[in-house]
Amino acid sequence: MAVKRTQKAGEYVSREYEVLNRLRDCKNVVKMLDIYYSRSDDGKTAQNLVFEFCNKNLEEIIQDTKKKMQEGKSGRIPIEEIKSYMK
């Protein structure tokens, strides 16, 4: 799991939560598993979104590909993989 903690603004849940909640059943979106609120050290309310764990993000994939190019290896992401990310 991964937790994204942000400061809560206002009395309503965030738009991020609302969008992710609507996309909960989409196979191409990281699954949001839960939401909970806590207090930060300075007493402000924090919103905590709990996500399924992904071993890499898109930036890491791009950086790995660039590194391969510098090493003289294939520096392209297969088109099927790109299509999958775009979905």
QUIHU-V805560 format. One line per field, one symbol per residue. burial: # if it has 24 or more other ideal C-beta (glycine too) atoms within 12 Angstrom, else .. A space follows every 10 residues. Layout:
BEGIN
burial->???
END
This chain:
BEGIN
burial->.......... ...#..#..# .........# .#..#..... ......###. .......... .......... .......... .......
END
